[in-house]
Amino acid sequence: MALPGVMDPMYWLGHDGLFGSAVLPGVMLIVFVETGLLCPFLPGDTLLFTSGLLAAQDGAPVDVWTLAPCAALAAVAGGQVGYLIGWRLGPAFFRKEDARIFKKHYLTSSQEFFSRHGRKAIVIGHFVGVVRTFMPVIAGASGMRYRVFLLYDVLGAALWGVGLVVVGFHLGNVAFVNAHLELMVVLVAAASTLPVAASVVRAYLARRRVTASGPASPSPRPDPASTSPGCPPGTGIRR
C-alpha cells in the first residue's frame, strides 16, 4: 500500500524528501498551505503524524516540543487566511463541479458538516481531511463572527497540530509502528477522509431517493365552508 505522490508525507520529509532535514519549516509550510490556501490534496494528518515519528528518532532534526506548537501556529495562521478568503469571495471559487481544485462538492460536504455540528465543527473539522481546508472558508462566507471563529479555530488547531505530532512521537518508539510505518500512514490518511466520504455518499443517496420518489403531489385545498371554526368538516355555515 502506498500513498500517491504529494499525499505521501515521505515525499516531503525524511532524508530523500523534498525538504530533507528541514522538517520544521516543511511541516509549517504544508500545514499553512493546506489550511489556508485551499489545497485539499496535501497530507496534513499524515504529515503531522510522520513528523512526530521522525522527532522520536535518535538525532532527529527537530525537537517535538518545538515542532508541535509550531504546527498548531501554522494551522491557526492558515485558518485566518481561509476565513478571509471566504469573507471576501464566498462560494465564487466553487461554481463548477468539474473544476480541477475548487470542486463544488468540497464546498457542499463542508457546508453539510458545518450545519450538523455548528460551532464545534470548527474544532472537529481540523481532524477531517478536506473539511479542515474549506471549513474556514465556509465560516467566513456564512458571516460567522470573527471572534467566535478565532476562538474555535485556535482550539481546534491546537488539538490537531499538537495532538497528532505528540501521538506520532510516542508511537515512534513502538516496534510494530516502526516496522509498519507505511501502513500506519495509510490508516491515518484513511481515517481523516472517511467522514467526508460518508457525507458525500449520504448526500448522493438522498438525491437518488428524491429523484426516485418524484415531485410531491400538491395537497387539495380545503373547502373554506367545511373548515369554519366550531363546525365539523362538511357542515360549514355560510355567513
Disulfide bonds with the S-S distance in Angstrom:
none
